[in-house]
Structure formats: structure tokens, C-alpha cells
């Protein structure tokens, strides 16, 4: 019984690691997208200040 309990805890731990890794990856993707959007909008902001 103890082995099964330990195995279940290991599976939960691995599932949490996978979840955290997925969340971290999504956060990095959003940060990258945000930076790209900022780069795309920078020239527009400069054009607006010239007018």
C-alpha cells in the first residue's frame, strides 16, 4: 500500500512539474509576443509624434 501511495505522489509531482513547465512556456511566449508587438508599434508611435 505504501508503494502505491508513493507512486501516486510521484505521478502528482511529475504532473505538477509538467504543468509548471507548460505555464512557464506560455508566459515566455506571451512575453515574446508582447515584445514583437511593441517593436511593431514603435514606428507607428514615432510617426504620430511627427505630425
C-alpha positions, -999 to +999 in steps of 0.1 A: +000+000+000+028+024+009+044+018-025+012+027-043+009+059-022+045+068-030+039+061-067+008+083-067+027+111-051+055+107-077+029+109-105+013+140-089+048+156-086+056+148-123+022+162-134+028+194-114+063+198-130+047+193-164+020+219-156+045+244-143+067+239-174+037+244-197+027+276-178+063+289-179+065+282-217+032+301-223+044+330-202+076+332-223+055+330-255+033+359-243+064+379-233+079+373-267+047+383-285+044+414-264+080+424-273+072+418-310+040+439-308+059+467-291+085+466-319+058+468-345+040+497-327+072+517-321+074+531-357+037+540-355+043+559-323+072+578-339+051+587-369+023+601-347+047+623-328+060+638-361+026+650-372 
